[in-house]
């Protein structure tokens, strides 16, 4: 007993108490904390890091804009959005498209000077006015039972579609069209070509 008393110094007692409290505190935290008792008030700032968050546990609605820096995302987690148009750019494009569509005109032209007989045909070209270019077109015969549209396409430099070289061409200046009456029994009184033209610039 005298040996034990000789070794019971103040430093030994303090060290023993500190060790007991450390081990006891960890055990208490591990086994005595009620479930879901730790909330946002108990969390220190920046104590929850990326590796501690379970994948898929955070819905997009809880993430505020600007809270996730770009360098915090691993490659492949999200698609590269740098090549996509911004909201401002999309708004500008929408305004421009709306303005251009509002500035379109439709030009009509009758391609037959007399009724087209059951064995006849008619063809022609309708051009856009100066400062406009063709963006669409079509052919419309009055007798849809006997008439057949045998050609319908953009005119580029006064050339019909089959005369244009392979590859890119343009801009279109008008529309070509042809109507044939083969196998029908009635005349086609009217055949028209229409072209939709958009203002350039």
Secondary structure as a PSIPRED ss2 file (coil, helix, strand):
# PSIPRED VFORMAT (PSIPRED V4.0)

   1 X C   1.000  0.000  0.000
   2 X H   0.000  1.000  0.000
   3 X H   0.000  1.000  0.000
   4 X H   0.000  1.000  0.000
   5 X H   0.000  1.000  0.000
   6 X H   0.000  1.000  0.000
   7 X H   0.000  1.000  0.000
   8 X C   1.000  0.000  0.000
   9 X C   1.000  0.000  0.000
  10 X H   0.000  1.000  0.000
  11 X H   0.000  1.000  0.000
  12 X H   0.000  1.000  0.000
  13 X H   0.000  1.000  0.000
  14 X H   0.000  1.000  0.000
  15 X H   0.000  1.000  0.000
  16 X H   0.000  1.000  0.000
  17 X H   0.000  1.000  0.000
  18 X H   0.000  1.000  0.000
  19 X H   0.000  1.000  0.000
  20 X H   0.000  1.000  0.000
  21 X H   0.000  1.000  0.000
  22 X H   0.000  1.000  0.000
  23 X H   0.000  1.000  0.000
  24 X H   0.000  1.000  0.000
  25 X H   0.000  1.000  0.000
  26 X H   0.000  1.000  0.000
  27 X H   0.000  1.000  0.000
  28 X H   0.000  1.000  0.000
  29 X H   0.000  1.000  0.000
  30 X H   0.000  1.000  0.000
  31 X H   0.000  1.000  0.000
  32 X H   0.000  1.000  0.000
  33 X C   1.000  0.000  0.000
  34 X C   1.000  0.000  0.000
  35 X C   1.000  0.000  0.000
  36 X C   1.000  0.000  0.000
  37 X C   1.000  0.000  0.000
  38 X C   1.000  0.000  0.000
  39 X C   1.000  0.000  0.000
  40 X C   1.000  0.000  0.000
  41 X C   1.000  0.000  0.000
  42 X C   1.000  0.000  0.000
  43 X C   1.000  0.000  0.000
  44 X C   1.000  0.000  0.000
  45 X C   1.000  0.000  0.000
  46 X C   1.000  0.000  0.000
  47 X C   1.000  0.000  0.000
  48 X C   1.000  0.000  0.000
  49 X C   1.000  0.000  0.000
  50 X H   0.000  1.000  0.000
  51 X H   0.000  1.000  0.000
  52 X H   0.000  1.000  0.000
  53 X C   1.000  0.000  0.000
  54 X C   1.000  0.000  0.000
  55 X C   1.000  0.000  0.000
  56 X C   1.000  0.000  0.000
  57 X C   1.000  0.000  0.000
  58 X C   1.000  0.000  0.000
  59 X C   1.000  0.000  0.000
  60 X H   0.000  1.000  0.000
  61 X H   0.000  1.000  0.000
  62 X H   0.000  1.000  0.000
  63 X C   1.000  0.000  0.000
  64 X C   1.000  0.000  0.000
  65 X C   1.000  0.000  0.000
  66 X C   1.000  0.000  0.000
  67 X C   1.000  0.000  0.000
  68 X C   1.000  0.000  0.000
  69 X C   1.000  0.000  0.000
  70 X H   0.000  1.000  0.000
  71 X H   0.000  1.000  0.000
  72 X H   0.000  1.000  0.000
  73 X C   1.000  0.000  0.000
  74 X C   1.000  0.000  0.000
  75 X C   1.000  0.000  0.000
  76 X C   1.000  0.000  0.000
  77 X C   1.000  0.000  0.000
  78 X C   1.000  0.000  0.000
  79 X C   1.000  0.000  0.000
  80 X C   1.000  0.000  0.000
  81 X C   1.000  0.000  0.000
  82 X C   1.000  0.000  0.000
  83 X C   1.000  0.000  0.000
  84 X C   1.000  0.000  0.000
  85 X C   1.000  0.000  0.000
  86 X C   1.000  0.000  0.000
  87 X H   0.000  1.000  0.000
  88 X H   0.000  1.000  0.000
  89 X H   0.000  1.000  0.000
  90 X H   0.000  1.000  0.000
  91 X H   0.000  1.000  0.000
  92 X H   0.000  1.000  0.000
  93 X H   0.000  1.000  0.000
  94 X H   0.000  1.000  0.000
  95 X H   0.000  1.000  0.000
  96 X H   0.000  1.000  0.000
  97 X H   0.000  1.000  0.000
  98 X H   0.000  1.000  0.000
  99 X H   0.000  1.000  0.000
 100 X H   0.000  1.000  0.000
 101 X H   0.000  1.000  0.000
 102 X H   0.000  1.000  0.000
 103 X C   1.000  0.000  0.000
 104 X C   1.000  0.000  0.000
 105 X E   0.000  0.000  1.000
 106 X E   0.000  0.000  1.000
 107 X E   0.000  0.000  1.000
 108 X E   0.000  0.000  1.000
 109 X E   0.000  0.000  1.000
 110 X E   0.000  0.000  1.000
 111 X C   1.000  0.000  0.000
 112 X C   1.000  0.000  0.000
 113 X C   1.000  0.000  0.000
 114 X C   1.000  0.000  0.000
 115 X C   1.000  0.000  0.000
 116 X E   0.000  0.000  1.000
 117 X C   1.000  0.000  0.000
 118 X C   1.000  0.000  0.000
 119 X C   1.000  0.000  0.000
 120 X C   1.000  0.000  0.000
 121 X E   0.000  0.000  1.000
 122 X E   0.000  0.000  1.000
 123 X E   0.000  0.000  1.000
 124 X E   0.000  0.000  1.000
 125 X E   0.000  0.000  1.000
 126 X E   0.000  0.000  1.000
 127 X E   0.000  0.000  1.000
 128 X C   1.000  0.000  0.000
 129 X C   1.000  0.000  0.000
 130 X C   1.000  0.000  0.000
 131 X C   1.000  0.000  0.000
 132 X E   0.000  0.000  1.000
 133 X E   0.000  0.000  1.000
 134 X E   0.000  0.000  1.000
 135 X E   0.000  0.000  1.000
 136 X E   0.000  0.000  1.000
 137 X E   0.000  0.000  1.000
 138 X E   0.000  0.000  1.000
 139 X E   0.000  0.000  1.000
 140 X E   0.000  0.000  1.000
 141 X E   0.000  0.000  1.000
 142 X C   1.000  0.000  0.000
 143 X C   1.000  0.000  0.000
 144 X C   1.000  0.000  0.000
 145 X C   1.000  0.000  0.000
 146 X C   1.000  0.000  0.000
 147 X E   0.000  0.000  1.000
 148 X E   0.000  0.000  1.000
 149 X E   0.000  0.000  1.000
 150 X E   0.000  0.000  1.000
 151 X E   0.000  0.000  1.000
 152 X E   0.000  0.000  1.000
 153 X E   0.000  0.000  1.000
 154 X E   0.000  0.000  1.000
 155 X E   0.000  0.000  1.000
 156 X E   0.000  0.000  1.000
 157 X C   1.000  0.000  0.000
 158 X C   1.000  0.000  0.000
 159 X E   0.000  0.000  1.000
 160 X C   1.000  0.000  0.000
 161 X H   0.000  1.000  0.000
 162 X H   0.000  1.000  0.000
 163 X H   0.000  1.000  0.000
 164 X C   1.000  0.000  0.000
 165 X C   1.000  0.000  0.000
 166 X C   1.000  0.000  0.000
 167 X C   1.000  0.000  0.000
 168 X C   1.000  0.000  0.000
 169 X C   1.000  0.000  0.000
 170 X C   1.000  0.000  0.000
 171 X C   1.000  0.000  0.000
 172 X C   1.000  0.000  0.000
 173 X C   1.000  0.000  0.000
 174 X E   0.000  0.000  1.000
 175 X E   0.000  0.000  1.000
 176 X E   0.000  0.000  1.000
 177 X E   0.000  0.000  1.000
 178 X E   0.000  0.000  1.000
 179 X E   0.000  0.000  1.000
 180 X E   0.000  0.000  1.000
 181 X E   0.000  0.000  1.000
 182 X C   1.000  0.000  0.000
 183 X C   1.000  0.000  0.000
 184 X C   1.000  0.000  0.000
 185 X C   1.000  0.000  0.000
 186 X C   1.000  0.000  0.000
 187 X C   1.000  0.000  0.000
 188 X E   0.000  0.000  1.000
 189 X C   1.000  0.000  0.000
 190 X C   1.000  0.000  0.000
 191 X E   0.000  0.000  1.000
 192 X E   0.000  0.000  1.000
 193 X E   0.000  0.000  1.000
 194 X E   0.000  0.000  1.000
 195 X E   0.000  0.000  1.000
 196 X E   0.000  0.000  1.000
 197 X E   0.000  0.000  1.000
 198 X E   0.000  0.000  1.000
 199 X E   0.000  0.000  1.000
 200 X C   1.000  0.000  0.000
 201 X C   1.000  0.000  0.000
